Amino acid sequence: MKHLILTSAIVAAFAAPVGAETLTIGTATAQTGGLAYADVPTMQGMKLAIDEINAAGGIDGATKIALLEKDVRSDPAQTSIAAQELADAGVSVIVLPGDSDPALAAIGVVSSAKIPAISTVASSPTLPQIGGDYMFSNFPGDNVQAAVSAKWAWDEGYKTAWIVYSPDTQYTTMPLYFRDVFKKLGGEMLGESTNTIGQQDFSAIATTIAAQDPQPDLVMTSAYEPDFPSMLIALRAAGVTSQVIGSDGIDSPTTFSLGDVGEDVVFTTAGFAIKGSPLEAFDKAFEQKYGSAPESIYSAVGYDLIKVIEAAVIVAGSTDPTKIRDAMADLENVQGATGLITYKGTNGMPVRQVSLIRVKDGGRELVGQPSPDANLIPAPRMQ
C-alpha cells in the first residue's frame, strides 16, 4: 500500500533526512466515557499505523514512533491535565479527544508549549480557529458535511426539513449549518427542536414533528449515541416517516443493530471501502491485527492521523514540535486509508473526502462521494 502521494515540495524535503531518533506522540484521548465509542477505535487504527511504520524501520526508515497514552475519560478538565503532563514529558505531538469541547480545554497547554495537537475525530471548523496555530482537526468539518448532505437532500427532491440539535456542544449544532445550506438551495424549514446531551425521552420532539401536516420531507440531526438511537426510535414510534439524515457520530455498531427502525437512514462520514481502495486494504490489515473487521470508520481515521504525522516529520526532517507543526500546516495530498488529505491553506481543517452512507439491511450502502460545492459551505459558526 502506498501511504503518500508526494507533491514537489514534499519530494524536495527528502533532502533533509530524519535523524535516527524516536518520535514520541502523547495521546490524551477518551478511552472511557461518552466519547470512547469514537476514540477507542481511533486508537486501534493509530496503533496499526505505528506498527507498520516501526516494522519498516521507522519514519523515513530511521525514526521509530513511541506512544505515551493517557485516558481523559471524556472530561475537559482531565484533558487539560493530561495535555500538561504530556507536554512536561517532552512529547513532539499531542493527540486530543474526538470532540471540540474537551479538545479546546488544552488550548493553553498547546499554545504555551508550542506542541502541535490534533484531535482524533473532532469536526467543528472552529476548533483550529479558536485553538490557534498549533491546533489541528483530523476529520471533515461540520460545515462541509452539512453542505454535502443538504445538497444531496435537495437533489433527491426533498423540499421541506426539520432539524433537531443540541446547543450543549459545537458538534451537535451541525444541523444549523444544514439549515443554512438547505434554505440557500431553496428548501423550506418547517421547524426545529433542541435536545440536551444524554436526553433519554424524545417523545415530545417526536410528537411535535409527527403532528405536522404534512410532515417534513426530512429530519436532520447530528445527535450521536445514546441520543440518536433513542431519538430515532421515538420518531418512528410516533409515526414520523420522514427521511432521517445524520452525521458521522452515528457511524457505530448501535446504528446498524436497530433493524427496521434504522433502515434507510443516511449519514455523512469520512470514507467507504470501495473494492480495490486503500480503505479496503486497511480493513483487511485491521482484521489481521485485531481478529475482527473495523466496526466504524474511526479506526481508519486514526490510521490517517498517524500518516499525517509521519508525512509532517518527513517534510520537517526533524522531531522538533515547531518544525512538525509548520510542516503539517503545509501538507498536500497525504494518502490515508480513507483518501487524500490536505492541510495547505486550510488553517488547520483538513480537506478530505466526505462519503454519504445509507443503512441498508443492517450494513452500509454507498450513496455517493460528492465533492462539496465551495459556494455552499457555510462559514464556521462561532458559539
N, C-alpha and C positions, 0 to 999 in steps of 0.2 A: 504494500500500500504506500503510495506517495503521500507524504504528510504536508508538503509545502509546494505551492506554486510560487516561484520566486520572481519578483519584479527586478528591474535593473538595479534599483537601489539596494535590494537585499543581496543580489549577486555580488555587488561591489563590496558589501560589508564582509564577505567571506575572507577578504584580505586581512582582516583583523581576527585571528583565531582566538577562540575562547581558551582561557588558561585552564590547566589541569587542576581544577578545584571543585568544591561542592557547592551547588546552589541549594540553599535552604529555603523552602516555602513554608510559611506558617499558615495554618488553617484555623480560623475562628468561625466554625460553622455549626449549624443546628443539627447535631446528631440525635437529639431528643427534643420533644416539644412539638408545637404546631407546625414548624417548618421542616421537620425531619423527613416528611414524605418526599420533599424535593432534595434536601441536602445529603441524605444518606445515599441515594443512588448516584448523585453527582460525585460524591467522594469515591464511589466504586469506579466510576469512569476515569477520574483523575488518577487513581492508583494503577489502573490498567495502562494508561499512557506512560506513567512514570516507569513501570516495569519494562515496557517496550524500549523506552529511551535508555534506561540504565543497562539493559541487556545488550544494547548496541554500543556500549562504551560510554554512554552519556551524551549530553547535548554537544553537537558538533564532534562527537567521538571522544570528548575529553572531560566534560563536566557532568558528574553524577548529580542526581536530584535526591534530596532528603526532605522528609516531611516532619514538621513539628505540629502536632494536632491538639486542638482544644475544642471541647464541646461547649457552646454558649447557651445551650438549652432554649433556643429561640427567644432569648431575652436581650433587649437592647443594652441594659446595664452590664450584663455578663459579656456582651460583645465588646464593649469599650474596655473592660478589664482585660479580656483575653488579648485584644489587639495591643494593649500596652505591654503585656507580658511578652508577646511575640517580638515587638519592637525592641524591648530590652534584651532579648535573646539574640538579636542581630540578624533576623531573617532578611532576605532580599525582596520578598514579595509576600503580601498578606491576602488570603482568600477569605472573603466575608460572607455572611448568610444570604440565603436566597430571597430576601425581601429588602426593599429600600429602607424601611424604618429602622431595623436593627443595624443595617449596614452603615447608615448615616450616623449612628451613635459612635462610630470610630473616626469621625472626621478629624477631631482634634489630634488624635494619635497619629493618623496617617499624614496629616499636613505638617505637623511639627517634626516628625521623624523622617519625612521625605522618603517614604516607602510606598511603592505602587501597590494599590489594593484593588482587587477585582471581586465583585460579587458572583456567587455561583450562578444564580438564575434571576436575580432582581431585574425587572424590566421597565421600571419607571424612568422615562427620559430625563427626569430632573435629578437623578442620582449623581451623575458626574457634574452637573451644573452646580448643585449645592455642595457636593463633596470636594470640588476643586480639582486641580491639575493632576493629582495623584490617585483619583478615584475613577474606576472603570466599571462598565457593565459587561455582561457576557451573554446577553440574550436579546432578541428583537424587542424594540421598545414598545411600550403600551400603545403609543400613538400610531406606530407603524402597524401593529397587529389590528388595531381598531379600523384603520384605513382599509386594510385588506378585507376584513370581514364585512364591513359596511358596503364596500364596492361589490363584493360577491353577492350580498343580500339584494342589493338594488338590481344587479344584473339578472338575478334569478326571478325578479318580478315582485319581490316583497316591497310594499309601498307604505306600510304603517308599522310602527315599532313601539315597544315599551322597554324601558331599561330598569334594572334593579342593581343598585350599587351600595357600597358602604363607604362612608367618609372616614372610617377608622384607620385605613391605610391608603397609601398612594396607589398601590396596585389595584385595589378594589374599586377605584374610581375610573378605571379604564372605560366603562360604559359612557362616561361623559365625552370622551374622545369619539366613541362610536356615534353618539347622538349628533355631535357637530358635523361629522362626515356624512352621515345619513341624511341630515337636513340639507347639507350643501348639494347633495346629489338630487334632491327633490323629494325625499321621503318625509313622511309626517310622523311626528312623535305624538302618540296618544296619551302618554303619561310616563311617570317614573316613580319608583318606590325606593326607599332606603332600608337597609338592614344593619344590624350590628354584627361584628365578627363573633362567631360562636353562637349565633342565634339558633335556637332549637325549633321554634314554631314559625313556619312561614304561611300558615293558613290564612291570615288576614291579607297578606300580599296576594296570595293565590286567588282568594275570593274576589278581591278588587279587580284583578285582571280578567277573571272569568266572567265578571258582570258587565264587561264592556260589550257593546252591541254596535258593530261587530267587534269580535276580539281582534287584537293586533295581529298582523301577519307574523310577527316575530317578537320574541323576548330575548334581550341580550343581557348577560351578566358576566362579571369576572370573579364571582364567588368561587371559592375552592373548598375542598373537603375540610371539615364535615358539613359545611354550609351548603355547598352545591347539591349533593345528593338529597338533603332534606328539602331544599327549595324545589328541586325537580319533581320529587315525589309529591309534594304538596300541590304543585301546578297541575300535574296530571290527575291527581285525585279530585281536584276542584273542577275538572273538565276543560282545562286550558289545552287547546290543541295547537297553539302557535308553534312555529319553528323556534327551537331554542338554540341560541348561539352562545358559546362560552369561549374561554381563553385557555392558555397553556396550563393554568393552575388545575384544570380538571383532567389533565393527562396523567391519570393514576389508575391502578387496578380497580378501585371502587367504582369509577365511572363505567367501566366495561363489565361490571358484575350486576348492573341494575336491571338486566333483562329488557322487557318491552318498554319500561319507563325510560331507559336511556337510549333506546333505538332512535337513530337519525339525528341525534344531537350533533351539531357541527362546531368545531373549535379551531382556534389558531394555535400553532406550536412551531417548534424550531426545525422539524425535519420529518421525513418519511423514508423508509428503507425501500427505495425502488431497486429492482433487480439490477445487479451489477454496480450499485452505487457504493461509495465509501461507507455509508451508514450500514448497508447490508454486511460489508466486511467487518465493520466494528461489532455488529450484533453477534457474528459468529465468533469473533475473538473474545467477546464478553462471556458468551456461553461456555467457551472452552475454559476460561479462567474461573468462573463462578459456578458453573454447573447448571445454569438456567439462563434463559433469554432475558434481556432487559425488560422491566415492566413499564418503563416510561422513557421518554426522550431525554430525561435529565442525566442519565448515565452518559450518553453520547455528548451532551453539552459539557459535562465535567471533563471528558476526554479532550474536547475542543479547548477548554480553558488552559490545560497544560500545553497543548500545541501552540497556543498563542504566546504563552510564557517562553516556551522553547524558541520560537521564532524571534522574540524580542531579545533574548540572550545572545542568539547567533548574530543578530544585527549589531547589538551593543558591543559584542566581543568582550563582555565583562559580566560579573555578577553584582556589580555596583548598582544599588537600587535606583539612583537617579538616572544612570545611563539606561537601565532597563525601562524605566518609565518613559524616557524620551524616545526610545526605540519602539516601544509598544504603541505610542501615540501616532507613529508614522507607518505602521504596518499596513500592507496591502495584500489581499488575496492569499491569506494563510489558509491552507487546506485542512479543514477539520473533518470529523466524521459526518457532520451534518451539511457541509458545504464550505464555500469560501467565506472568509471573514476579513473585513477591512476596518481599520480604525482611523486611517489618514483622513483628516478634515472633518472628523465627526465629534470632536470634543468629548471623547470617552464612551460614546454609544457605538456599538458595532453595526456595520452594515452587513446583514446576513439574511439568508432566505427565510421566508415565512411559508409554512405549509398549512393548508386547510384540510382538516380531517373530519370524516363522518364516522360516528359509531354505527357499525353495521354487524349484526349477528354476534355481538359481544367482542368485536375486533375493530381494527382500524381500516378505513377505506379512504384512499386519497381522493380528495375533491379537486385539489389543484395546488400549484405552487406559483401563484402570480407575482410578478414584480409590482410592488406598490407604486401607485401614481404619486410622484413627489408633490404635485399640486394639491393632493388631497390630505397629505399628512399634516395633522394639526401641530401647532407649536406646543412645546412642553407646557403643561399646566402646573403652575406653582401653587401649592396648598398654603 
